[in-house]
Structures are given as structure tokens and as C-alpha cells.
Amino acid sequence: MSTHWFSPPVPVRTERAGLTRNVNNVEAAGQELMKWTKRGPKWNQAVRVCIACISDEMEPEEARKTFLAAAKEEGMLFC
């Protein structure tokens, strides 16, 4: 399976204080989403879009958009 890259990366908070992860592909976005404890509607949409991208049914840029929205909604976006 190939990695589905997107750009620019989305900076998200990690479980370790002061550390940020720059997510730049669909697979990493999916991994991050599974770690989050808050799971609102945008989180749900991001998970579905990541799965569709991995199945080559959607483009990675769509996953980036929905992942960014979910990170904002859940307070995980590092600004």
C-alpha cells in the first residue's frame, strides 16, 4: 500500500506537552484521529474521508481538509 501524501502539513498537538506532530499524509492523519478522546461530527467525517482516500475513492487533499477541520473542532490544532 502506498502512502497518500498531502501538503501543507497539519500541525497537531501530541500527548506530550510541548511536542507537535506535522501530519502530511492520510495514513498518519488516521493514526492521529484514533488517538483523540473527543470525537465530534468533524472527527467522524475525517475518519470516513481517510478510509475513502486509502481505498483510492477520494483525493488526499480532501482528507487534509477534513482532518484540519476535525483538529480545530477537537482543540488539537497547534497554532
mmJSON file of the N, C-alpha and C atoms, coordinates in Angstrom:
{"data_MODEL":{"atom_site":{
"group_PDB":["ATOM","ATOM","ATOM","ATOM","ATOM","ATOM","ATOM","ATOM","ATOM","ATOM","ATOM","ATOM","ATOM","ATOM","ATOM","ATOM","ATOM","ATOM","ATOM","ATOM","ATOM","ATOM","ATOM","ATOM","ATOM","ATOM","ATOM","ATOM","ATOM","ATOM","ATOM","ATOM","ATOM","ATOM","ATOM","ATOM","ATOM","ATOM","ATOM","ATOM","ATOM","ATOM","ATOM","ATOM","ATOM","ATOM","ATOM","ATOM","ATOM","ATOM","ATOM","ATOM","ATOM","ATOM","ATOM","ATOM","ATOM","ATOM","ATOM","ATOM","ATOM","ATOM","ATOM","ATOM","ATOM","ATOM","ATOM","ATOM","ATOM","ATOM","ATOM","ATOM","ATOM","ATOM","ATOM","ATOM","ATOM","ATOM","ATOM","ATOM","ATOM","ATOM","ATOM","ATOM","ATOM","ATOM","ATOM","ATOM","ATOM","ATOM","ATOM","ATOM","ATOM","ATOM","ATOM","ATOM","ATOM","ATOM","ATOM","ATOM","ATOM","ATOM","ATOM","ATOM","ATOM","ATOM","ATOM","ATOM","ATOM","ATOM","ATOM","ATOM","ATOM","ATOM","ATOM","ATOM","ATOM","ATOM","ATOM","ATOM","ATOM","ATOM","ATOM","ATOM","ATOM","ATOM","ATOM","ATOM","ATOM","ATOM","ATOM","ATOM","ATOM","ATOM","ATOM","ATOM","ATOM","ATOM","ATOM","ATOM","ATOM","ATOM","ATOM","ATOM","ATOM","ATOM","ATOM","ATOM","ATOM","ATOM","ATOM","ATOM","ATOM","ATOM","ATOM","ATOM","ATOM","ATOM","ATOM","ATOM","ATOM","ATOM","ATOM","ATOM","ATOM","ATOM","ATOM","ATOM","ATOM","ATOM","ATOM","ATOM","ATOM","ATOM","ATOM","ATOM","ATOM","ATOM","ATOM","ATOM","ATOM","ATOM","ATOM","ATOM","ATOM","ATOM","ATOM","ATOM","ATOM","ATOM","ATOM","ATOM","ATOM","ATOM","ATOM","ATOM","ATOM","ATOM","ATOM","ATOM","ATOM","ATOM","ATOM","ATOM","ATOM","ATOM","ATOM","ATOM","ATOM","ATOM","ATOM","ATOM","ATOM","ATOM","ATOM","ATOM","ATOM","ATOM","ATOM","ATOM","ATOM","ATOM","ATOM","ATOM","ATOM","ATOM","ATOM","ATOM","ATOM","ATOM","ATOM","ATOM","ATOM","ATOM","ATOM","ATOM","ATOM"],
"id":[1,2,3,4,5,6,7,8,9,10,11,12,13,14,15,16,17,18,19,20,21,22,23,24,25,26,27,28,29,30,31,32,33,34,35,36,37,38,39,40,41,42,43,44,45,46,47,48,49,50,51,52,53,54,55,56,57,58,59,60,61,62,63,64,65,66,67,68,69,70,71,72,73,74,75,76,77,78,79,80,81,82,83,84,85,86,87,88,89,90,91,92,93,94,95,96,97,98,99,100,101,102,103,104,105,106,107,108,109,110,111,112,113,114,115,116,117,118,119,120,121,122,123,124,125,126,127,128,129,130,131,132,133,134,135,136,137,138,139,140,141,142,143,144,145,146,147,148,149,150,151,152,153,154,155,156,157,158,159,160,161,162,163,164,165,166,167,168,169,170,171,172,173,174,175,176,177,178,179,180,181,182,183,184,185,186,187,188,189,190,191,192,193,194,195,196,197,198,199,200,201,202,203,204,205,206,207,208,209,210,211,212,213,214,215,216,217,218,219,220,221,222,223,224,225,226,227,228,229,230,231,232,233,234,235,236,237],
"type_symbol":["N","C","C","N","C","C","N","C","C","N","C","C","N","C","C","N","C","C","N","C","C","N","C","C","N","C","C","N","C","C","N","C","C","N","C","C","N","C","C","N","C","C","N","C","C","N","C","C","N","C","C","N","C","C","N","C","C","N","C","C","N","C","C","N","C","C","N","C","C","N","C","C","N","C","C","N","C","C","N","C","C","N","C","C","N","C","C","N","C","C","N","C","C","N","C","C","N","C","C","N","C","C","N","C","C","N","C","C","N","C","C","N","C","C","N","C","C","N","C","C","N","C","C","N","C","C","N","C","C","N","C","C","N","C","C","N","C","C","N","C","C","N","C","C","N","C","C","N","C","C","N","C","C","N","C","C","N","C","C","N","C","C","N","C","C","N","C","C","N","C","C","N","C","C","N","C","C","N","C","C","N","C","C","N","C","C","N","C","C","N","C","C","N","C","C","N","C","C","N","C","C","N","C","C","N","C","C","N","C","C","N","C","C","N","C","C","N","C","C","N","C","C","N","C","C","N","C","C","N","C","C","N","C","C","N","C","C"],
"label_atom_id":["N","CA","C","N","CA","C","N","CA","C","N","CA","C","N","CA","C","N","CA","C","N","CA","C","N","CA","C","N","CA","C","N","CA","C","N","CA","C","N","CA","C","N","CA","C","N","CA","C","N","CA","C","N","CA","C","N","CA","C","N","CA","C","N","CA","C","N","CA","C","N","CA","C","N","CA","C","N","CA","C","N","CA","C","N","CA","C","N","CA","C","N","CA","C","N","CA","C","N","CA","C","N","CA","C","N","CA","C","N","CA","C","N","CA","C","N","CA","C","N","CA","C","N","CA","C","N","CA","C","N","CA","C","N","CA","C","N","CA","C","N","CA","C","N","CA","C","N","CA","C","N","CA","C","N","CA","C","N","CA","C","N","CA","C","N","CA","C","N","CA","C","N","CA","C","N","CA","C","N","CA","C","N","CA","C","N","CA","C","N","CA","C","N","CA","C","N","CA","C","N","CA","C","N","CA","C","N","CA","C","N","CA","C","N","CA","C","N","CA","C","N","CA","C","N","CA","C","N","CA","C","N","CA","C","N","CA","C","N","CA","C","N","CA","C","N","CA","C","N","CA","C","N","CA","C","N","CA","C","N","CA","C","N","CA","C","N","CA","C","N","CA","C","N","CA","C"],
"label_alt_id":[null,null,null,null,null,null,null,null,null,null,null,null,null,null,null,null,null,null,null,null,null,null,null,null,null,null,null,null,null,null,null,null,null,null,null,null,null,null,null,null,null,null,null,null,null,null,null,null,null,null,null,null,null,null,null,null,null,null,null,null,null,null,null,null,null,null,null,null,null,null,null,null,null,null,null,null,null,null,null,null,null,null,null,null,null,null,null,null,null,null,null,null,null,null,null,null,null,null,null,null,null,null,null,null,null,null,null,null,null,null,null,null,null,null,null,null,null,null,null,null,null,null,null,null,null,null,null,null,null,null,null,null,null,null,null,null,null,null,null,null,null,null,null,null,null,null,null,null,null,null,null,null,null,null,null,null,null,null,null,null,null,null,null,null,null,null,null,null,null,null,null,null,null,null,null,null,null,null,null,null,null,null,null,null,null,null,null,null,null,null,null,null,null,null,null,null,null,null,null,null,null,null,null,null,null,null,null,null,null,null,null,null,null,null,null,null,null,null,null,null,null,null,null,null,null,null,null,null,null,null,null,null,null,null,null,null,null],
"label_comp_id":["MET","MET","MET","SER","SER","SER","THR","THR","THR","HIS","HIS","HIS","TRP","TRP","TRP","PHE","PHE","PHE","SER","SER","SER","PRO","PRO","PRO","PRO","PRO","PRO","VAL","VAL","VAL","PRO","PRO","PRO","VAL","VAL","VAL","ARG","ARG","ARG","THR","THR","THR","GLU","GLU","GLU","ARG","ARG","ARG","ALA","ALA","ALA","GLY","GLY","GLY","LEU","LEU","LEU","THR","THR","THR","ARG","ARG","ARG","ASN","ASN","ASN","VAL","VAL","VAL","ASN","ASN","ASN","ASN","ASN","ASN","VAL","VAL","VAL","GLU","GLU","GLU","ALA","ALA","ALA","ALA","ALA","ALA","GLY","GLY","GLY","GLN","GLN","GLN","GLU","GLU","GLU","LEU","LEU","LEU","MET","MET","MET","LYS","LYS","LYS","TRP","TRP","TRP","THR","THR","THR","LYS","LYS","LYS","ARG","ARG","ARG","GLY","GLY","GLY","PRO","PRO","PRO","LYS","LYS","LYS","TRP","TRP","TRP","ASN","ASN","ASN","GLN","GLN","GLN","ALA","ALA","ALA","VAL","VAL","VAL","ARG","ARG","ARG","VAL","VAL","VAL","CYS","CYS","CYS","ILE","ILE","ILE","ALA","ALA","ALA","CYS","CYS","CYS","ILE","ILE","ILE","SER","SER","SER","ASP","ASP","ASP","GLU","GLU","GLU","MET","MET","MET","GLU","GLU","GLU","PRO","PRO","PRO","GLU","GLU","GLU","GLU","GLU","GLU","ALA","ALA","ALA","ARG","ARG","ARG","LYS","LYS","LYS","THR","THR","THR","PHE","PHE","PHE","LEU","LEU","LEU","ALA","ALA","ALA","ALA","ALA","ALA","ALA","ALA","ALA","LYS","LYS","LYS","GLU","GLU","GLU","GLU","GLU","GLU","GLY","GLY","GLY","MET","MET","MET","LEU","LEU","LEU","PHE","PHE","PHE","CYS","CYS","CYS"],
"label_asym_id":["A","A","A","A","A","A","A","A","A","A","A","A","A","A","A","A","A","A","A","A","A","A","A","A","A","A","A","A","A","A","A","A","A","A","A","A","A","A","A","A","A","A","A","A","A","A","A","A","A","A","A","A","A","A","A","A","A","A","A","A","A","A","A","A","A","A","A","A","A","A","A","A","A","A","A","A","A","A","A","A","A","A","A","A","A","A","A","A","A","A","A","A","A","A","A","A","A","A","A","A","A","A","A","A","A","A","A","A","A","A","A","A","A","A","A","A","A","A","A","A","A","A","A","A","A","A","A","A","A","A","A","A","A","A","A","A","A","A","A","A","A","A","A","A","A","A","A","A","A","A","A","A","A","A","A","A","A","A","A","A","A","A","A","A","A","A","A","A","A","A","A","A","A","A","A","A","A","A","A","A","A","A","A","A","A","A","A","A","A","A","A","A","A","A","A","A","A","A","A","A","A","A","A","A","A","A","A","A","A","A","A","A","A","A","A","A","A","A","A","A","A","A","A","A","A","A","A","A","A","A","A","A","A","A","A","A","A"],
"label_entity_id":["1","1","1","1","1","1","1","1","1","1","1","1","1","1","1","1","1","1","1","1","1","1","1","1","1","1","1","1","1","1","1","1","1","1","1","1","1","1","1","1","1","1","1","1","1","1","1","1","1","1","1","1","1","1","1","1","1","1","1","1","1","1","1","1","1","1","1","1","1","1","1","1","1","1","1","1","1","1","1","1","1","1","1","1","1","1","1","1","1","1","1","1","1","1","1","1","1","1","1","1","1","1","1","1","1","1","1","1","1","1","1","1","1","1","1","1","1","1","1","1","1","1","1","1","1","1","1","1","1","1","1","1","1","1","1","1","1","1","1","1","1","1","1","1","1","1","1","1","1","1","1","1","1","1","1","1","1","1","1","1","1","1","1","1","1","1","1","1","1","1","1","1","1","1","1","1","1","1","1","1","1","1","1","1","1","1","1","1","1","1","1","1","1","1","1","1","1","1","1","1","1","1","1","1","1","1","1","1","1","1","1","1","1","1","1","1","1","1","1","1","1","1","1","1","1","1","1","1","1","1","1","1","1","1","1","1","1"],
"label_seq_id":[1,1,1,2,2,2,3,3,3,4,4,4,5,5,5,6,6,6,7,7,7,8,8,8,9,9,9,10,10,10,11,11,11,12,12,12,13,13,13,14,14,14,15,15,15,16,16,16,17,17,17,18,18,18,19,19,19,20,20,20,21,21,21,22,22,22,23,23,23,24,24,24,25,25,25,26,26,26,27,27,27,28,28,28,29,29,29,30,30,30,31,31,31,32,32,32,33,33,33,34,34,34,35,35,35,36,36,36,37,37,37,38,38,38,39,39,39,40,40,40,41,41,41,42,42,42,43,43,43,44,44,44,45,45,45,46,46,46,47,47,47,48,48,48,49,49,49,50,50,50,51,51,51,52,52,52,53,53,53,54,54,54,55,55,55,56,56,56,57,57,57,58,58,58,59,59,59,60,60,60,61,61,61,62,62,62,63,63,63,64,64,64,65,65,65,66,66,66,67,67,67,68,68,68,69,69,69,70,70,70,71,71,71,72,72,72,73,73,73,74,74,74,75,75,75,76,76,76,77,77,77,78,78,78,79,79,79],
"pdbx_PDB_ins_code":[null,null,null,null,null,null,null,null,null,null,null,null,null,null,null,null,null,null,null,null,null,null,null,null,null,null,null,null,null,null,null,null,null,null,null,null,null,null,null,null,null,null,null,null,null,null,null,null,null,null,null,null,null,null,null,null,null,null,null,null,null,null,null,null,null,null,null,null,null,null,null,null,null,null,null,null,null,null,null,null,null,null,null,null,null,null,null,null,null,null,null,null,null,null,null,null,null,null,null,null,null,null,null,null,null,null,null,null,null,null,null,null,null,null,null,null,null,null,null,null,null,null,null,null,null,null,null,null,null,null,null,null,null,null,null,null,null,null,null,null,null,null,null,null,null,null,null,null,null,null,null,null,null,null,null,null,null,null,null,null,null,null,null,null,null,null,null,null,null,null,null,null,null,null,null,null,null,null,null,null,null,null,null,null,null,null,null,null,null,null,null,null,null,null,null,null,null,null,null,null,null,null,null,null,null,null,null,null,null,null,null,null,null,null,null,null,null,null,null,null,null,null,null,null,null,null,null,null,null,null,null,null,null,null,null,null,null],
"Cartn_x":[0.85,0.0,0.899,0.561,1.35,0.816,1.677,1.301,0.619,-0.436,-1.224,-0.857,0.054,0.608,-0.297,-0.219,-0.863,0.03,-0.251,0.562,-0.322,-0.076,0.943,0.52,1.493,1.192,0.25,-0.45,-1.336,-0.647,-0.299,0.36,-0.66,-0.473,-1.39,-0.63,-1.337,-0.77,-0.6,0.353,0.552,0.264,0.318,0.067,1.195,2.339,3.466,3.445,3.405,3.336,4.505,4.183,5.207,5.628,5.163,5.518,4.382,4.748,3.789,4.134,3.128,3.348,2.805,3.606,3.175,2.693,1.393,0.777,0.712,1.323,1.383,0.929,0.219,-0.336,-1.583,-2.368,-3.666,-3.504,-2.533,-2.335,-1.986,-1.116,-0.76,-1.96,-2.77,-3.977,-4.91,-5.084,-5.922,-5.39,-4.082,-3.473,-3.727,-3.561,-3.797,-5.257,-6.16,-7.583,-7.953,-7.366,-7.68,-7.187,-6.241,-5.703,-6.578,-7.386,-8.143,-9.307,-9.535,-10.622,-11.934,-11.875,-13.084,-13.364,-14.616,-14.952,-16.283,-16.196,-17.384,-17.705,-18.659,-19.083,-17.963,-17.09,-15.994,-14.95,-14.763,-13.868,-14.416,-15.71,-16.36,-16.201,-16.411,-16.268,-14.823,-13.867,-12.449,-12.059,-12.555,-12.26,-12.807,-14.041,-14.649,-13.884,-13.445,-12.709,-11.33,-10.674,-9.371,-9.515,-10.555,-10.789,-11.026,-11.804,-12.074,-10.795,-9.933,-8.668,-7.759,-7.683,-6.842,-7.357,-8.675,-9.284,-9.241,-8.549,-8.426,-9.777,-10.723,-12.028,-12.113,-11.155,-11.103,-9.646,-9.441,-8.09,-7.553,-6.24,-5.63,-5.921,-6.086,-6.375,-7.716,-8.67,-9.946,-9.732,-8.851,-8.534,-7.867,-6.986,-6.325,-7.358,-8.299,-9.329,-10.161,-10.608,-11.458,-10.652,-9.393,-8.532,-8.285,-8.021,-7.82,-9.07,-10.24,-11.498,-11.698,-11.397,-11.539,-10.558,-9.331,-8.322,-8.768,-9.354,-9.884,-11.019,-11.966,-13.135,-12.731,-11.742,-11.342,-10.287,-9.836,-8.819,-7.429,-7.196,-5.91,-4.986,-5.511,-4.693,-3.7,-2.439,-1.394,-1.243,-1.557,-1.491,-0.287],
"Cartn_y":[-1.17,0.0,1.237,2.184,3.413,4.451,5.404,6.495,7.579,8.146,9.178,10.538,11.237,12.487,13.684,14.685,15.977,17.092,18.299,19.454,20.694,21.616,21.615,20.721,20.356,19.522,20.239,19.445,19.974,19.743,20.826,20.666,20.372,19.255,18.886,18.655,18.856,18.613,17.105,16.751,15.343,15.167,13.92,13.647,14.168,14.458,15.01,16.532,17.18,18.643,19.265,20.251,20.976,20.347,19.155,18.497,18.593,18.836,18.947,17.91,17.383,16.47,17.131,17.203,17.738,16.571,16.461,15.355,15.736,14.903,15.224,14.091,13.099,12.047,11.453,10.803,10.28,9.221,8.363,7.288,7.847,8.857,9.498,10.232,10.854,11.53,10.518,9.37,8.322,7.852,7.692,7.281,8.315,9.581,10.644,10.679,10.568,10.599,9.516,8.341,7.24,7.494,8.413,8.734,9.727,10.495,11.575,11.025,11.63,11.176,11.863,13.103,13.796,13.361,13.04,12.544,13.126,14.348,15.046,14.713,15.448,15.189,15.373,16.335,16.552,15.451,14.926,13.779,12.601,12.354,11.242,11.376,12.577,12.812,12.596,13.069,12.912,11.435,10.645,9.202,8.581,8.922,8.358,8.77,10.03,10.509,9.842,9.665,8.976,7.555,6.865,5.498,5.513,6.472,6.577,6.88,7.705,8.024,6.8,6.067,4.869,3.856,3.864,2.976,3.584,4.719,5.442,5.884,6.197,6.694,8.215,8.827,10.284,10.72,12.012,12.569,12.925,12.808,13.147,14.571,15.517,16.893,16.992,16.134,16.105,15.621,14.639,14.15,15.253,16.019,17.121,18.127,18.491,19.473,18.979,17.736,17.226,16.982,16.577,16.393,17.733,18.766,20.11,20.572,20.379,20.77,20.0,18.716,17.902,18.361,18.665,19.132,20.439,21.325,22.587,22.293,21.464,21.142,20.509,19.64,18.906,19.628,20.811,21.548,20.95,20.188,19.526,20.268,21.264,22.023,22.867,22.79,23.596,24.874,25.984,27.287,28.078],
"Cartn_z":[0.0,0.0,0.0,-0.834,-0.91,0.067,0.393,1.276,0.453,0.989,0.316,0.911,0.265,0.774,0.501,1.403,1.155,1.678,1.205,1.566,1.596,2.498,3.547,4.718,5.557,6.719,7.694,8.491,9.528,10.88,11.6,12.902,14.002,14.696,15.778,17.076,18.168,19.492,19.687,20.518,20.868,22.347,22.804,24.219,25.11,24.524,25.284,25.184,26.319,26.373,25.616,24.793,24.054,22.736,22.451,21.192,20.192,18.95,17.85,16.801,16.148,15.021,13.777,12.745,11.454,10.598,10.455,9.715,8.239,7.386,5.964,5.049,5.621,4.774,5.419,4.613,5.047,6.131,5.984,6.952,8.334,8.387,9.658,10.248,9.398,9.87,10.539,9.924,10.511,11.852,11.953,13.221,14.311,13.97,14.947,15.375,14.424,14.745,15.758,15.647,16.558,17.984,18.159,19.487,20.25,19.541,20.169,20.981,22.154,23.012,22.677,22.203,21.761,20.329,20.05,18.711,18.249,17.737,17.259,15.816,15.237,13.857,12.83,13.043,12.084,12.208,13.398,13.595,12.797,12.934,12.234,10.725,10.215,8.777,8.336,9.129,8.777,8.704,9.638,9.612,8.33,7.982,6.765,5.504,5.454,4.278,4.212,5.349,5.343,4.803,5.233,4.74,3.233,2.762,1.322,0.544,1.098,0.421,0.343,1.431,1.442,0.421,0.193,-0.811,-2.215,-2.353,-3.627,-4.191,-3.299,-3.713,-3.611,-2.915,-2.766,-2.831,-3.017,-3.107,-1.717,-1.514,-0.227,0.245,-0.666,-0.253,0.474,0.128,0.851,2.282,2.439,3.787,4.601,3.975,4.677,5.179,4.309,4.687,5.861,5.803,6.878,8.156,8.025,9.195,9.88,9.098,9.641,10.392,9.804,10.455,11.759,11.75,12.963,14.039,13.636,14.603,15.255,14.474,15.029,16.003,15.576,16.398,17.732,17.703,18.899,19.739,19.277,20.021,19.906,18.848,18.653,17.681,16.99,16.041,16.807,16.426,17.063,16.283,16.929,16.259,16.714],
"occupancy":[1.0,1.0,1.0,1.0,1.0,1.0,1.0,1.0,1.0,1.0,1.0,1.0,1.0,1.0,1.0,1.0,1.0,1.0,1.0,1.0,1.0,1.0,1.0,1.0,1.0,1.0,1.0,1.0,1.0,1.0,1.0,1.0,1.0,1.0,1.0,1.0,1.0,1.0,1.0,1.0,1.0,1.0,1.0,1.0,1.0,1.0,1.0,1.0,1.0,1.0,1.0,1.0,1.0,1.0,1.0,1.0,1.0,1.0,1.0,1.0,1.0,1.0,1.0,1.0,1.0,1.0,1.0,1.0,1.0,1.0,1.0,1.0,1.0,1.0,1.0,1.0,1.0,1.0,1.0,1.0,1.0,1.0,1.0,1.0,1.0,1.0,1.0,1.0,1.0,1.0,1.0,1.0,1.0,1.0,1.0,1.0,1.0,1.0,1.0,1.0,1.0,1.0,1.0,1.0,1.0,1.0,1.0,1.0,1.0,1.0,1.0,1.0,1.0,1.0,1.0,1.0,1.0,1.0,1.0,1.0,1.0,1.0,1.0,1.0,1.0,1.0,1.0,1.0,1.0,1.0,1.0,1.0,1.0,1.0,1.0,1.0,1.0,1.0,1.0,1.0,1.0,1.0,1.0,1.0,1.0,1.0,1.0,1.0,1.0,1.0,1.0,1.0,1.0,1.0,1.0,1.0,1.0,1.0,1.0,1.0,1.0,1.0,1.0,1.0,1.0,1.0,1.0,1.0,1.0,1.0,1.0,1.0,1.0,1.0,1.0,1.0,1.0,1.0,1.0,1.0,1.0,1.0,1.0,1.0,1.0,1.0,1.0,1.0,1.0,1.0,1.0,1.0,1.0,1.0,1.0,1.0,1.0,1.0,1.0,1.0,1.0,1.0,1.0,1.0,1.0,1.0,1.0,1.0,1.0,1.0,1.0,1.0,1.0,1.0,1.0,1.0,1.0,1.0,1.0,1.0,1.0,1.0,1.0,1.0,1.0,1.0,1.0,1.0,1.0,1.0,1.0,1.0,1.0,1.0,1.0,1.0,1.0],
"B_iso_or_equiv":[0.0,0.0,0.0,0.0,0.0,0.0,0.0,0.0,0.0,0.0,0.0,0.0,0.0,0.0,0.0,0.0,0.0,0.0,0.0,0.0,0.0,0.0,0.0,0.0,0.0,0.0,0.0,0.0,0.0,0.0,0.0,0.0,0.0,0.0,0.0,0.0,0.0,0.0,0.0,0.0,0.0,0.0,0.0,0.0,0.0,0.0,0.0,0.0,0.0,0.0,0.0,0.0,0.0,0.0,0.0,0.0,0.0,0.0,0.0,0.0,0.0,0.0,0.0,0.0,0.0,0.0,0.0,0.0,0.0,0.0,0.0,0.0,0.0,0.0,0.0,0.0,0.0,0.0,0.0,0.0,0.0,0.0,0.0,0.0,0.0,0.0,0.0,0.0,0.0,0.0,0.0,0.0,0.0,0.0,0.0,0.0,0.0,0.0,0.0,0.0,0.0,0.0,0.0,0.0,0.0,0.0,0.0,0.0,0.0,0.0,0.0,0.0,0.0,0.0,0.0,0.0,0.0,0.0,0.0,0.0,0.0,0.0,0.0,0.0,0.0,0.0,0.0,0.0,0.0,0.0,0.0,0.0,0.0,0.0,0.0,0.0,0.0,0.0,0.0,0.0,0.0,0.0,0.0,0.0,0.0,0.0,0.0,0.0,0.0,0.0,0.0,0.0,0.0,0.0,0.0,0.0,0.0,0.0,0.0,0.0,0.0,0.0,0.0,0.0,0.0,0.0,0.0,0.0,0.0,0.0,0.0,0.0,0.0,0.0,0.0,0.0,0.0,0.0,0.0,0.0,0.0,0.0,0.0,0.0,0.0,0.0,0.0,0.0,0.0,0.0,0.0,0.0,0.0,0.0,0.0,0.0,0.0,0.0,0.0,0.0,0.0,0.0,0.0,0.0,0.0,0.0,0.0,0.0,0.0,0.0,0.0,0.0,0.0,0.0,0.0,0.0,0.0,0.0,0.0,0.0,0.0,0.0,0.0,0.0,0.0,0.0,0.0,0.0,0.0,0.0,0.0,0.0,0.0,0.0,0.0,0.0,0.0],
"pdbx_formal_charge":[null,null,null,null,null,null,null,null,null,null,null,null,null,null,null,null,null,null,null,null,null,null,null,null,null,null,null,null,null,null,null,null,null,null,null,null,null,null,null,null,null,null,null,null,null,null,null,null,null,null,null,null,null,null,null,null,null,null,null,null,null,null,null,null,null,null,null,null,null,null,null,null,null,null,null,null,null,null,null,null,null,null,null,null,null,null,null,null,null,null,null,null,null,null,null,null,null,null,null,null,null,null,null,null,null,null,null,null,null,null,null,null,null,null,null,null,null,null,null,null,null,null,null,null,null,null,null,null,null,null,null,null,null,null,null,null,null,null,null,null,null,null,null,null,null,null,null,null,null,null,null,null,null,null,null,null,null,null,null,null,null,null,null,null,null,null,null,null,null,null,null,null,null,null,null,null,null,null,null,null,null,null,null,null,null,null,null,null,null,null,null,null,null,null,null,null,null,null,null,null,null,null,null,null,null,null,null,null,null,null,null,null,null,null,null,null,null,null,null,null,null,null,null,null,null,null,null,null,null,null,null,null,null,null,null,null,null],
"auth_seq_id":[1,1,1,2,2,2,3,3,3,4,4,4,5,5,5,6,6,6,7,7,7,8,8,8,9,9,9,10,10,10,11,11,11,12,12,12,13,13,13,14,14,14,15,15,15,16,16,16,17,17,17,18,18,18,19,19,19,20,20,20,21,21,21,22,22,22,23,23,23,24,24,24,25,25,25,26,26,26,27,27,27,28,28,28,29,29,29,30,30,30,31,31,31,32,32,32,33,33,33,34,34,34,35,35,35,36,36,36,37,37,37,38,38,38,39,39,39,40,40,40,41,41,41,42,42,42,43,43,43,44,44,44,45,45,45,46,46,46,47,47,47,48,48,48,49,49,49,50,50,50,51,51,51,52,52,52,53,53,53,54,54,54,55,55,55,56,56,56,57,57,57,58,58,58,59,59,59,60,60,60,61,61,61,62,62,62,63,63,63,64,64,64,65,65,65,66,66,66,67,67,67,68,68,68,69,69,69,70,70,70,71,71,71,72,72,72,73,73,73,74,74,74,75,75,75,76,76,76,77,77,77,78,78,78,79,79,79],
"auth_comp_id":["MET","MET","MET","SER","SER","SER","THR","THR","THR","HIS","HIS","HIS","TRP","TRP","TRP","PHE","PHE","PHE","SER","SER","SER","PRO","PRO","PRO","PRO","PRO","PRO","VAL","VAL","VAL","PRO","PRO","PRO","VAL","VAL","VAL","ARG","ARG","ARG","THR","THR","THR","GLU","GLU","GLU","ARG","ARG","ARG","ALA","ALA","ALA","GLY","GLY","GLY","LEU","LEU","LEU","THR","THR","THR","ARG","ARG","ARG","ASN","ASN","ASN","VAL","VAL","VAL","ASN","ASN","ASN","ASN","ASN","ASN","VAL","VAL","VAL","GLU","GLU","GLU","ALA","ALA","ALA","ALA","ALA","ALA","GLY","GLY","GLY","GLN","GLN","GLN","GLU","GLU","GLU","LEU","LEU","LEU","MET","MET","MET","LYS","LYS","LYS","TRP","TRP","TRP","THR","THR","THR","LYS","LYS","LYS","ARG","ARG","ARG","GLY","GLY","GLY","PRO","PRO","PRO","LYS","LYS","LYS","TRP","TRP","TRP","ASN","ASN","ASN","GLN","GLN","GLN","ALA","ALA","ALA","VAL","VAL","VAL","ARG","ARG","ARG","VAL","VAL","VAL","CYS","CYS","CYS","ILE","ILE","ILE","ALA","ALA","ALA","CYS","CYS","CYS","ILE","ILE","ILE","SER","SER","SER","ASP","ASP","ASP","GLU","GLU","GLU","MET","MET","MET","GLU","GLU","GLU","PRO","PRO","PRO","GLU","GLU","GLU","GLU","GLU","GLU","ALA","ALA","ALA","ARG","ARG","ARG","LYS","LYS","LYS","THR","THR","THR","PHE","PHE","PHE","LEU","LEU","LEU","ALA","ALA","ALA","ALA","ALA","ALA","ALA","ALA","ALA","LYS","LYS","LYS","GLU","GLU","GLU","GLU","GLU","GLU","GLY","GLY","GLY","MET","MET","MET","LEU","LEU","LEU","PHE","PHE","PHE","CYS","CYS","CYS"],
"auth_asym_id":["A","A","A","A","A","A","A","A","A","A","A","A","A","A","A","A","A","A","A","A","A","A","A","A","A","A","A","A","A","A","A","A","A","A","A","A","A","A","A","A","A","A","A","A","A","A","A","A","A","A","A","A","A","A","A","A","A","A","A","A","A","A","A","A","A","A","A","A","A","A","A","A","A","A","A","A","A","A","A","A","A","A","A","A","A","A","A","A","A","A","A","A","A","A","A","A","A","A","A","A","A","A","A","A","A","A","A","A","A","A","A","A","A","A","A","A","A","A","A","A","A","A","A","A","A","A","A","A","A","A","A","A","A","A","A","A","A","A","A","A","A","A","A","A","A","A","A","A","A","A","A","A","A","A","A","A","A","A","A","A","A","A","A","A","A","A","A","A","A","A","A","A","A","A","A","A","A","A","A","A","A","A","A","A","A","A","A","A","A","A","A","A","A","A","A","A","A","A","A","A","A","A","A","A","A","A","A","A","A","A","A","A","A","A","A","A","A","A","A","A","A","A","A","A","A","A","A","A","A","A","A","A","A","A","A","A","A"],
"auth_atom_id":["N","CA","C","N","CA","C","N","CA","C","N","CA","C","N","CA","C","N","CA","C","N","CA","C","N","CA","C","N","CA","C","N","CA","C","N","CA","C","N","CA","C","N","CA","C","N","CA","C","N","CA","C","N","CA","C","N","CA","C","N","CA","C","N","CA","C","N","CA","C","N","CA","C","N","CA","C","N","CA","C","N","CA","C","N","CA","C","N","CA","C","N","CA","C","N","CA","C","N","CA","C","N","CA","C","N","CA","C","N","CA","C","N","CA","C","N","CA","C","N","CA","C","N","CA","C","N","CA","C","N","CA","C","N","CA","C","N","CA","C","N","CA","C","N","CA","C","N","CA","C","N","CA","C","N","CA","C","N","CA","C","N","CA","C","N","CA","C","N","CA","C","N","CA","C","N","CA","C","N","CA","C","N","CA","C","N","CA","C","N","CA","C","N","CA","C","N","CA","C","N","CA","C","N","CA","C","N","CA","C","N","CA","C","N","CA","C","N","CA","C","N","CA","C","N","CA","C","N","CA","C","N","CA","C","N","CA","C","N","CA","C","N","CA","C","N","CA","C","N","CA","C","N","CA","C","N","CA","C","N","CA","C","N","CA","C","N","CA","C","N","CA","C","N","CA","C"],
"pdbx_PDB_model_num":[1,1,1,1,1,1,1,1,1,1,1,1,1,1,1,1,1,1,1,1,1,1,1,1,1,1,1,1,1,1,1,1,1,1,1,1,1,1,1,1,1,1,1,1,1,1,1,1,1,1,1,1,1,1,1,1,1,1,1,1,1,1,1,1,1,1,1,1,1,1,1,1,1,1,1,1,1,1,1,1,1,1,1,1,1,1,1,1,1,1,1,1,1,1,1,1,1,1,1,1,1,1,1,1,1,1,1,1,1,1,1,1,1,1,1,1,1,1,1,1,1,1,1,1,1,1,1,1,1,1,1,1,1,1,1,1,1,1,1,1,1,1,1,1,1,1,1,1,1,1,1,1,1,1,1,1,1,1,1,1,1,1,1,1,1,1,1,1,1,1,1,1,1,1,1,1,1,1,1,1,1,1,1,1,1,1,1,1,1,1,1,1,1,1,1,1,1,1,1,1,1,1,1,1,1,1,1,1,1,1,1,1,1,1,1,1,1,1,1,1,1,1,1,1,1,1,1,1,1,1,1,1,1,1,1,1,1]
}}}
